[in-house]
Amino acid sequence: MIDSPHETEAQLDLMTRAAVLYHLEGATQAQVALRLGISRVKAGRLIRQAREQGIVEITVHAPPAITERLETALARRFNLRHVLLGADHSDEAIQREFVARRVAEYLLRSLRSGMVVAVGMGRNVGGVAAAIRQAPARECTFVAAIGGSPTAAPSVDAAETARKLADRFGGAGVCLFAPAYAESAAVRQALLGHDDVRRTLELAASAGVAVVGIGDAEDDSAVVRMGCFSAADMARMRAAGAVGDILGSFHDLAGRPVAAGMRDRVISLAADDLRRIPCVVGVASDPGKARAILGALRSGILNVLATSVANARDVLRLDEIGEGETVE
């Protein structure tokens, strides 16, 4: 049943009142519920929805004295154009939002009409589109740089993120009509020979900017959750030295490509394609991503890194102590 306009207005009004009481007047969820005559569960839901729908925006800035030092150290050590650090938060969703906002701000400053932007998959990249509330019209083309999966949520799908970014900027979104991973190398070759797939990847390769996630090689990684790989596949890649991936291409801690058999199945821009793109933004907000991030930085693919303050510290420590050690 579709809510009537009056019901929707009433719901938005209630949501706004709950948000004002909680965020501006310092009321607890129980006090919000009492003031509005609703249950505590509903009060909590309204407060959460107010943030999700952009009625409330929470901004926490890490102290510049900390971020500037870390950003400078990372930029110098890995020859990066920019480092974008989000404040730390124990809630992974909020942490992702903090980092996504830094990337959104960067895109708002950097994109110009006529640009082609290659878009990766994953929650971190999807979060960037969600973080852009309003943007000046720029006729950019946002193109998916990796195929999709029928089991992937819209929030992680590259094509859906490209479409959302196009909507935000008033540009065009281009989908890659292919799976992220083919069943075999032979199937991949056949798909790459399809005119639509080939043209889309050529368009993505011509991008001036790419925004990609940095995945890890753990059993609960995005590609395992999507059903592209099994946990056993991931264990074999870790045994081969894999610590993370960019657009489905796995790398070790030194940034070298590994698991060639898996690369033979992925339908996306390759690492060499990305190296030819003038500005590649790698996004990784999740805790415990230091090894994946360090490998990505050493690969020479990234020009811009967006991550959390904690990950930035861990990457620098891990780079200092050497490949044979681990970050505590």
N, C-alpha and C positions, 0 to 999 in steps of 0.2 A: 504494500500500500504506500503511495506517494504522499508525503506530508503536504498539506496545503500551505500557501505562502504565509498565512497568518500563524500556522503552527511552527513553520521554520523561523519566522521572525521572533516568536516567543522563545524558541529554543536558543537562538543566538543571543537574545537579551539575557536569558538566564545564565548562559555560558559566560557572557561578559561580566555580569554582576558577580558571579562566583570568582572569576579571575581577579577582579578588582579587590574583592574582600581578601582573597588569599595572598596576592602578590603585592598589593599596595597598602592594605590596612593590616597585614600581618596576622590575619585570622587563621586558625588551624582548620583542617578539613571538617572536624566535628563542629566547630563554630560556624563555618560556612553553611553546613547542612542545617543547623539550628536556625540561623538567620533567614535562610531561604525556604525553610519548611520542606526539605527533601532529605533523602537518606544519605548517610555518609558515603556509601558506595557511589551514588549518583554524583555527589559533590566532587569526589575524586576524579570521576570520569569526565565531568564538565571542565575541571581545571586542566586535565591532560589534553582534552580536545581543543581547548582554547589555545594551547601552545602549538598543537599540530596544525591548526587552521590559520595560524598567523595572527590571531587576535592578541596573543602575548608573544613577545620576543624577549628571550633571556640572553643577555650579553655579559660574558665574563672575560675580562682581558687579563692575560698573564702579565706580571710586572715587566715593563720594558727592559729593565736592567738584566732580567733573566733571559728573556726571549732574544734580545739583540745580541747578547754574547753567544748564545747557542746558534742563532741564525748565521752570524758571521763565521763562527768556527766551522759549521757544516758547509757553508758556501765556499770557503777557502779550501777546505780539505778535499772536497769532491767537485770543485770547479762548477758550482751551480750558479745560475743567474739569480735565483731568488729562493729563499726558504720561508715557508708560511707555517707558523706554529700556533696551534690552538691550546688554550688552557686545559689542564688535566681535570678529569671528572671520573668518579667511580662508576657512573652509569654509562655503559657503552654507547647507547643511543644519543645521549647528550654530548658525550665526547665526540662522536661522529658529526654531530651538528656544529660543534665549535670549530672543528677543522674544516668542514664543508663551507662555513661562512667565510673563512679566510680565502678559500679557493674562489668562491663566488665574488668576493671583493676584487680579487685579482683579475678575473674574467671581465668584470664590469669596467675595470681600468684599461684592459689590454685589447679587447676585441674591437675590430673595426668592420664596417660593412664590406661585404665581398669576401671575407675570410671563409675558409673551409676549416671546420673543427672536427677532428676525429674523436670519437667517444667510446670509452671502454665500458666494461660491465662491472657489477658489484654494488654493494650498499654504499660504499664510500663515494663512488662516482654519482650514483643515484641521489645521494644526499646533497650534492652540489646544486642540482637542478631544483630541489626542494628549498634550498637556502636562498634562492633568488626570488624575491617577492615581486619587485618591480624593476624593469630594466628599460633603458632607452632603446628605441627601435634600431636594430642593426641587422641588415639583411645578410646574415651569415648562413652558411649551410652546415648543419650538424649531422654527421654521418656515423653510423655504427661501425666500429672498427673490428668487431668480432660478432660471430653469429649468435643465435639465441638457443634457448632450451624450453620445451613445453612445460617443464617442471619449475622453471625460474619464476619467481615473483616479479611483478612489474617493476618494483623498486630496484631490482638488480639487473634488469634486462637493458642491454646497450641501446637497442632500437627505441625502447620506451623513454630512456633518459635523453636520447637525441631529440625525440619528439617534444619532450617537456622543455628542453633548452630552447628549441626552435620557437615554441609557444611564448616563452618568457621574452625572447629577443625579437620576436616578429620575423624570424627567419624561416628556413626550410629544414625539415628533418628527413633523413634518408635511412631506410632500413636495409640491413644485409639479410636477404632472404636465404638463409642457410643455417644449419645447426652450428653451435660453437665447436663441437667435436663430432667428426664423422666416425662411423663404425670401423673403418680401416683406411689405410693410405690410399688404396685404389678408389674408394668412394670419395675421399677428399679430392683427389685429382679430378674425378669426374665433375664434382661440384664446382671446383675452381675453373673448370672449362666452360661453365655456363655463362652466357653473356652478362646477365644481370649481376651475378656474383662477381665476375671479373671487373666489370665497370665500377661497381660499388667499392671494391677494394682499391682500385686505381684512384678513385676519387678520395678515399680516406688517406691514401699515400701522398696525395698532393696537398694535404692539410698544412696550414701554417702553425696550428696549435693542436695538440692532442691532450686529452685528459684521461688518465688511465689509473686503475687501481693497482695496488701491489698486494698480490695474494700470498698466502703462505703454503707450506707443503704438509699441513697437518691433516689428520683423519677427518676433522670437521670443517675443512676448508670449503669455500663456495663451490668448487667444481665437484666435490664429493656430494655435497648437499643437493646439487642440481642433477646428480646421477650421471655426470659425464665420466667420472672415474670411480673406481671402487676404493675402499680403504686399503685393499691389498695392492692396487696400482700405486697408491700414494706411498705405501711402505716401501715398495720397490724403488720409487723415485728418491725417497729419503736415503735409501741405501746407496744410491748412485750419487748422493751429495746434494740433492735439491733442497733449497731452503725457501723458495718462493717463486712466483711467476708474475709476468706482465703480459696481458692478453693471451694467456694460455701457454706462453713460452717459459719454461722453467729454467732457473739459474741456480748456481751454487753460491757459496759465501764469497767467492772471488769474482762473481759476476759472469762466470763462464756458463754457456748453455749446457744443459744436461737432459737426460731422458729423451733422446732423439726420436725414439719410437712414439712418444706422445706428441712431439712436435709434428710428426707426420700425419696426425689426425686433426689438429686444430685448424679452424678456418677463421683467420684473422690476419691483421698486419703482422709481419715478422719483425724481429728485433732490428734487422738492418733497415727495414722500412721506417721504423720509428726513429732510428738514428739520423735519418735524412730530414725529418720534420724539425723545423727551426726551434720550436718550443714544446717540450713534452713535460707535462705536469703529472707527477706521480703522487697519488693520495693514499695514505694508510693511517687511519686513526686508531685502530684497535690496539689494545695493550698486547705486549709480547711479540710485536712485529719487528724487533730490532734486526734479527738475522735476515729476514726477508728484505727489509729496507736496505741494509748494508750491501747485500748482494746486488740489489737493483742499482744502487748508487755506483758500485764498482763496475757494473756492466757498461757504463757510459751512455745509457739510453736517456737518462733524465736530465733536464735543464732546471726544473723547479721541483722542490719537494714540499709536500704539505703533510704534516703529521702533528702529533701531540708533543708537549714539552718532555714528558717522560720518555717517549720513544727517541726523541732527539738526543737526550742524555745517554740512553742505552746504546744508541748507534755509535756515538763518539767513544764511549768506553770500550765497546766491542772492537772497534777499529784500532784502538790503542793497545789492547791486550793481545791481539793476534788471533789467528784462525783456530788455534788449538784450545782456546779458553771459551768460557761461557759467561754471560752477564748474570750476576747473582739476582 
